[in-house]
Amino acid sequence: MSGLISVDDARRALAPHALDAGEETIGINDALGRILTRDVLAGTTAPPADVSAMDGYAVRLADTKDTGSQLRVTGEIPAGTLPAHAIGPGEAMRIFTGAPLPEGADHILIQEEAERSGDQIRVTVPQTAHQHIRKAGRDFSAGDVLVPAGTCLTPADLGLTAAGNNATVTVRRRPLVAILPGGDELLPPGSALSPGKIIDSNSAALAALVRSWGGEALTPGIAGDSVAAIRVMIDAVKEADLILPVGGASVGDYDYMKAAFTEAGADILFSGIAVRPGKPTWFARLGQQRVLGLPGNPASAFVCAQLFLRLLMMSTAGPATVFKAALETGLPKAGFRETYLRAVSRQQDGQTIVAPLADQDSSLLRPLQTANCLIRRMPNAPACAAGDTVECVKLD
């Protein structure tokens, strides 16, 4: 597809190509933040039997209603053991928190309300109601759904999973995303800079977004300004589900990205989007791999990743948060491209207020550190006054 397409058309074109990386079964200690594809079921009942909630004595309530009542201690039940026998009238068994009740017991006399002498105890506080017993299945029963499919696993989910006697869970596999920055001018962070060279910041920012959206990032290095050099990098990331070429997609004499992917056999679905920033964003299929080309300017790459990469990673990233806010300052009439302004939103007097940052240059990184959202402006939108409502997209 040649020429620029609208943002909405680009999103419609991308939607059928959203990644489905399948599922995998992993240990619960590696599952924090992963998304379940199958319900977690309880493999046991908790508690498995009626158990004591306190240290004390398993008794019959009827024997302990009066101060001074005497009972004979007939045994002891530590946690993790079974009672050796039942108790009868006038009898008690020493019991500890979590231990199962003996047959015949219907109450726990806590140790602070009893005095013991040898094998005898005396009730020091009259007992008036059945207490301190956790009934079997109070938390869950075998076969219960503990965590439903679709859940992004939290520490509490994993604790419950373990309590249900599950050592593994089945989750969405993390899609593998390869980031391919291109340009002879680029050097990795930590390099000694020489005249004409700049640091590749896009790889670090995009890799962090990929990981925060549930993917794994592959960063094989920087491709030089030639079709041959880019082809070498393409061949090096054949296992990736999605390739993110960054830069080299405009109309300059050294923009080789699309040519290299076309030579490799990619089918380019669109070559640019009527969006600001990010007009050179493009998309292709290379066999089973998706290829989302992003602009080289850092702000453009970051904004377009929020708008379009996230859509391709929807199964693990989830949808972006869209909200309405009142403008703190007015905005001039919009241009012919759909525009996303880096902005800061805040709460004031129960209302969400948003203000665009003063400098929207697409090469700048400091504004991205400050911004927490994007203001969406439709093509040729009229000027806005302070207090007007605008649509915003939360930044990750």
PyMOL commands that set and color helices and strands:
alter all, ss='L'
color gray80, all
select helices_A, chain A and resi 7-17+28-30+61-63+111-113+155-163+202-212+227-236+257-263+298-312+314-317+366-370
alter helices_A, ss='H'
color red, helices_A
select strands_A, chain A and resi 23-27+40-41+51-52+56-59+70-77+91-95+107-110+114-117+120-123+133-134+145-147+168-172+176-181+186-187+198-199+216-218+242-246+267-270+275-276+282-286+289-293+322-327+338-348+351-356+373-377+389-394
alter strands_A, ss='S'
color yellow, strands_A
deselect
rebuild
show_as cartoon
